[in-house]
Amino acid sequence: MDMKQIQWNRHRTQPYGIAAVSAVVCGVITHLYALVNNLHNYDNIAIQPGGFGAGVTSGRWMLSILGSIADYLNMDYNLPLVNGLMFLLLLGVTAGFLADILELRRRSSAILAGMMLAVFPTAVSTMFFRYTAVYYGIGILLSVFAVWVLPRSKFGFLLSVLCTACSMGIYQAYVPITIGLLVMLMIRKTLTGDAGLKSLIRTGLSYCAAILAGVIVYYGLLRFSLLLVGKNLTAYQGINSMGRTSLKQLLYLAKEAMHYAIIFPIRDCYGLNTMYTTKFAYVLLSGVSIGLMIYLLITRAKKWSLACFAGLLYLAFALAVNFIVVMCPNTYIYAIMAYSFVLVSCFPLMLLECLPERDFQKAPRIPGVLRKVCTFCLSLLVFSYAYNANVNYTGMYYANRQTESYCATLVAQIHMTEGFTSDQKWAFLGTTEDPQLYSPWESQIFYGGMSSARELIKGYSFPDWIRYYAGRSPTYLSAEECDALAQTAQVKAMPCYPDYGSIQIINDTVVVKFQEFSPDAVSE
């Protein structure tokens, strides 16, 4: 072997370290604004000075365990820099395992895969929920590690099942990542022609068994955890109806999931493809992927049975990346729940690695052009997502400042109201319809889990803004008391905030009327 060949081989080795480093470096650059600024969405402001949010009652029993350990160690604070960096480091480790699973031997492929993992909208959305970002980073890592360990250890099956169960126990939305990667491995085995159809079916069944066992273990441990704490699942986002879908509805949801995943390159899904640049890149990548699949089936698989099997697997991949639709049929799905879609950008990279080296030697132009197209498209995606991440961060910065200002003004007016005393209870009736409330960034915020100033002020956590930024922690009337108060003649005669007279002391209670009420209105 000559020196040139040795250097070429070195160029194709150790992809996992390169992917990990690129994910961390690109992540720090992209998310620097969020790392050094205190940005809040509707949930993050409420989790102060620390905590992990919803646990067992939302089906996240493992999150409760990790949160309790962090609380015991006094390391559960909601810190922008620390939590953000730890999340990015976990993404880096995940990128390394991802590159190894997909056997991305070239540096450029490993770098691009790592960068995509770091800038994908789900990562941005997670940074807004930074109180739980570290735990979610662990969940993402476990979802990928469940695939990596499956064929690599004597106890790979059991470890994979445990990782899947624990990943779902942190956040159920990560299991589509595991399913999607396993389908990608099946597609790779099919296209390389290294296994027959019977062998592929056996392997596929073992993968299905690992996923199914992981879900069963998750449910078993969830039921045990609920029994232990004496609570039931919450109705939020349809958590308490998990697993209660009829067969007919399952088939319909599976069809819808595949449909939206297939048309994803040309139509936005969950805020993941809102820009013309991303649509252009995904369309090109889809064309390259389909072309490579056909070429590999003709040159390597050479059997109609494998071609049909590969077609079914492609549909299975579409179902896998959008499996959250099947899991949450009656739920609003947004970017933080759709990390599995990052696999769409990794798919053509995996296919390029399936090309045998003789193709590059006999006809180097075609594979070289395809690789350059993929590099260009993925670079465009990385830039577009990084750019839009900072649009999100800047928009949230102004939303936060406007909300702080709104709180300060409101508290000042309350304090100046005739008859005010510090021991009075407060009642916020309805949600603000302030016509002067304005934010030029409001229409530019695309990723889920975010809020404009209008939404933050209307949200359940508005009293937390008053508590943490205005430094006031009054006692509030209950929802039932607010409902009764809203129907009184004195309140009905009041104007709505911010008009003069919208803040009054009624029955030794500070009443702020935000909206008009019908006779059967219920307070927010």
N, C-alpha and C positions, 0 to 999 in steps of 0.2 A: 504493500500500500504506500503510495507516494505521499509527500508532505501536503499537497493540495487536497487529497482525499481525507487525510487526517483532520485538517483544518475544517473541511466541509462537515465532517461528522461531529466535530466539536460544536459547530454552529447549530446543529440539530439536537443537542442534548440539553438536559436540565431545564425543561420549560417551566416547572413549577415555581422555582425561585424567581425567575424573571417575571412570571405572571403575578406573583405575590408582591414583589417590589413595585411593579408598574401600577397595581391597584392602589397601594398605599400612597405612592407619590402623586398619582393623578387625583386620588381622593382628597388629599390634603390641599392641593391647589384648587380643586373645584369647590370644596366645601369650606375653604378658609374663612369666608364671611360668616358662616354659621358657627365656626369654631371659636371665633373671637368676639361674637356679638350674642347678646342674650335675647334670642328670638322665641316668641311663644305663639302657639296656636291655642285653640279652645281647650285642649286637654293639658298641655304642658304647663300653663299658668296655674292650674289647680294642684299640680303635684309639687308642692313646695314645703320645706326645702328639699324633700326627697321622697322616694317611694317607687312603686312599680305599676301602679294602676290596677286594673281589674285582674283578678287571679282565677281561683277555682270556679267561681260562679259564672265566669265566661269560658269555661272549659280549659283554662290554662293552668293546670295543676303544677306543671314544672316551673312555670313562671313564679308561682307562689313560693315554691321551694327555694329557687335562686334568689328571689327578693327577700325572703326571710333570712337566708344566709348573709346577704349583703347588709341587711339591717343589723344583724347580730355583730358583724364586723365593723359596724359604723361606717360603711362604704356605699351607702345608697343615696348619696346626694345628687341632685339634679344639676350637673356641672357641664356647661357647653364644651369647654376644651377637653376635659378628661373623658367624658362620656363619648364625645365625638371621635376622639383619637382612638379610643379602645374599639369603637365600632368599626372604624376604618382598618385597624389592625386585624380584626376578625374577618373582615371582607378580604384582606390580603391573603390570609391563610386559606380561606375558602377558594380564592382564585387559583392558588397553587394546586389544591386538590382537583379543581375543575379542569385545569390544563392537563393534569396527569390522567384523569378519567378519559378525556377526549383525545389523548395522545397527541397533543399539539407540539410537534417536534421542532418547529421553526420558531425563532425568537419573535418575529413579527406577529405571528398568530397568538403566541402566549401573551405578548404585550397588549395586543388589542383586546383579547378576552378579559384580561385583568382590568384594563381601563373601562371597558363596558360595564363590568360588575360594579365599579366604583361610581360611575356617573349616571347610572340608570335611574329613572325617576323614582323608583321604589327607595333607593338609597337617600334621595333628597327628602322624600316624605318621611322616612324614618328619622332623619335628623331633626324634624320638627317635633317628633315624639321622643326627644332625647332622654327623657327620664327612663325609658325602657329600651333605648337603642342598643345598649350593651347586651341585654338579654335577647333581643331580637337578632343581634349579630351571632350569638351562640346558636340560636335556632336555625339560622341560615346555614351556618357551618355544619351543624348536625345533619341537615337535610342533604347536603352534598356528600358528607362523610359516609352517610348510610349507603350511598352508591359505591364510593371508593372502596370501602372495606368488604363489600359483599363477595367479590371473587378473590380476595387477597389474603384471607385468613382462614385458619381451620374452623374458627368459630364465627366466620364472616356473616353467616345467615342470622345468628342470634344477635350479634352486634348491630347489624343493619336494622333488624326489627326494633331493638332498643333505641337506636338513634332516631328512627322514624317516630316512635312513640313519644320520645322526649322532645323532638322538634315540634310535633303537633301540640305537645303540652305547653310549649312556649307561645306558639302562634300557629293555629291550624292552617293558615294560608300558605305555609311553606311546603306542604306535602306535594303540591304540583311540581315543585322543583325536582324532587326525588323521582317522581313518576316520569317527568319529561326526560331526565338524564338516562333513566333505564331504557326508555324507548329509543333514545339516540344511540345507545350502545347496541341495541338490537338492529337498528338500521345499519350501523357500521358493520356488524357481523354479516348482515345480508349482502351488502354492497361489495364487500371484499371477497366474497365467494369462499371464505375459509371454512364454512360449515354448511351441511346439508339442511334441507327443510325440516326433517324430523329433529335434528339436533337444535335447530333454532327454536322450534316449538317447545321443546323440553326446557331450553334456557328461558324462554319467555314465560312459561308456566312457573318456573322457580322465582323469577322476578315478581310475578303477580302474587305468588305465595308470600314473598317477603313483605310486599306492600300491605297485603291484606292482614297478615299477622301483626304488622306494626300498628295498623288502625285498630285492630281488636285489642291489643295490649294498651293502646292509648285510652280507648273507651273503658276498659276494665279498671285502669288506674284512676281515671276520672271519676267513675262511680264510687270507687273506694274513697277517694279524696272528699267527694261530696258527703258521703256517709260519715266520714271522720269529723268534718266541720259542721255537720248538721244543716246544710244549706242545699238549695236547688239551683239549677242553671237559670241565668237571667234570660229574659225575652229579648234583650237587645241584639239587633242584627240577626234575629232568628236562631240564636244559639241553642235555645231549649227545644228546637224542632229538628236538630241534627239527626239524620238517619231515619226520618219519618216520611220519606218521599216514596210515592207509589212507583211501580215499574213503568207505567205509562208516562208519568212525569219525568222520570229519569231518562227515558229514551228521548223525550222532547228536549230536555236540558242538554243532553249529550249532543244532539243535532245542532242546537243553538251555539253551544260552546265551540264546536268544530267550524261552524259557519263564520263566526266572528273572528276566530283565530286565522282562518284562511284568508279573509278579506282584510286582515289587520294592516298589511302594507299600504292599502289605499284608503283606509278609513280608521279614524282615531278610535282607540279602545282604552277606557279608563285614564285618559289623559296622557297616554304613553306615546302617541304619534300625532301631535297637534301641529307640527311645523311642516312647511313644504319641503324643507331639506331632509327631514327624517322620512317623510313619505317617499321622496325620490330615492333615498338610500335603501329603504326596505324593498321597494319595487325591484331595483337592480339586484339586490341580494337574493330575492325570491327567484328571479330569473336564473341567476347563477346556480342556485341550489337545485332547481328542477332540471336544468341542463346537466349538471354534474351527476345527479341521480340516474338520469337516462343513460348517460355515457358509461357510468360504472356498471349498470345493469347489463349493457350490451357487451362491454369488454371484459368484465370480470365474473359476474354472476352467470350469464349465458344460459339461464333457464327461465322458462315462462312461470314456473311455480314460484321461483324466488322473486321474479318481477311483480307478480300479483301480491306476494307476501310483503314486499317493500312498499307497494301502494297502500296496503292496509296499515302498515306501520306509519306511513306518512300521515294518514288520517288519525291514527292513534296519537301521534305527536301533536297534531293540532288540538285534539281533545285534551291531552295532558297539560299543555301550557296554559290552557284556559279552563282547567278543571275546577277552578274556584266557582264557576257558574253552577256546576253540578253540586258542589258542596254547600253553596249559599244561594238557594233559589229565590229567596224573598229578601235579598239584601242589596243595599247600595254598595257597589264594588268600586274601589278607587285604587290609586297607584300603589299604596303600601301593601295591598293584598295580591299584587300581580307581578312579583319578582320573577316568576317562571318565564315570563315573556322575554327575559334577557337571553334565554336559550335560542330564540329565533335568530339573533345575531351571531351566535356561536355555531349554528347549524352548518353554514357554508364552510367555516373553518375546519370543522370535522370532516366534511366531504373532501376538501382539498387534501387532507392528510391521508385519505383513502386511495388517492392516486398512486400507483406504483412508480418507482423511480425511473423505470424504463420509459414511461410516458414523457418525463422531462428530458430524457436523453434523445428519444426518437423524434418527438415533436415538441420541442421546448416552448415554442411560441404560444400555443393555445393554453397550456396550463399556466404559463407565465402571465398571460393577459388576464386570465381568470383570477389569479392571485392578486394582481394589481388592482383589478376592479373591486375585489373584496376589501383590500387594504384601504382603497379610496373611500368606499362606502362606510366602512366601520370608523375610519378617521372622521368622516363627516358626521356620523352619529355621535361620536365622542364629543366633538366640538359643539354640536347643536345641543346635546343634553347638558354639557357643562355650562354653556351660555345661558340656557333656560333655567338651570339651577340657580344661577345668580340673579336672574329676573325674579324668581320666586323669593329668594332671600331678601332682595331689595324691597319688593312689594310687601313682604311681611314686616320689614323694619318700619315702613311708613304706617302700616296698619297698627302696629304696636304703639307707635308714638301717638297716633290719633286716639287710640283707646285710652292711653294714659291721660291725655289732655281732657278727654271727655269725662273721665273719672274725677280728675282734679276740679273741673268746673262744676260738676254735679255735687260733689262733697262740699265745695265752697258755698254753693247756693243753699244747700241743706242747712249748713251751719248758720247762715244769715236769715233763715226763715223765722218769722216771729213766733216765739213760744218754744223754740228748740232747746232741749236739754240733752246732755250726753247719755242719760240713762233710758232714753226712749227707744222703743223698737222701731224698725224700719219696714216698709212694705213697698216693693216695686210691683206695680200693677201693669201686666202686659209687657210687650216688647216695643222698643222705640221705632217710631215711624218718622223720625226727624228728617224733614225734606232738605235741610241744609247740609246733611252729612255727605261728604264727598271724598272720593279717593280715585285719582287718575290711574292708579295701579290695579284697581279692583278687577278689571277685565283681563289683565295680563297674567293672573295667577291660574295656572293650569293643573298643577299636581294636587291630588287628593290629600286630605288631612290638613289643608290650609284654610285660612279665613281672612276676609277683609275686615276692616274696622267695623263695618255694619254688622257682620256676622258675629264678631267677638262681643260686641255690645249686646246683641240679641241672645247670645249663647248662655248656657246654664252656668258658665264660670265667670260671668260678669262681676258678681260679688267678690270673686277672688282677685280681680284687678283692683277693686277698691281696697281689699285687704292688704295686698302686697305692694301696690304702687302708691296708693293714697294713705296707707298706714292706718286705716280705720276698720274695726271689726265689730260692728253693731250686731245686735240680735235681730233676726228677720222673722216676720210673721210666717206661719205655715201656709202651704198652698190653699188649704181649706179656708183659713182665715182671710186670705187675700181674695178668694172667690166671693166670700160673703161681703167683704168691704167694698168690692168693685160694684156691687148692686145697690149700694146705698145712694140716696138722693144727693148727698153732699159730694160724693165722688163723681157721680154722673154729671154734675154741674161744673166740674173742674175742666179746664182745658188740658191738652196733652203737652208733655214735655217736648221742647224747651220753652214753651210759651209761659208768660208771667201768670202765676197762680197755679201752675201744675204741681207745685210742691206745697203741701199744707200739713199742719199738725191737726190730726183728727183723733179724738179719744186718746190723747197722749201717745199717738203713733205718728211717725214721719211717713207721710204717704206721697209717693211719686207716681203720677199717672202717666204712663207712656203711650197708651192707646185707648180708643173708645171700645166699650164692651156692649155686646148684645145681651139680652136677658139671660140666655143660657150659656154665656161665654165661660170658659174655664181658663184660669191663669196658666201661664207657661211654667 
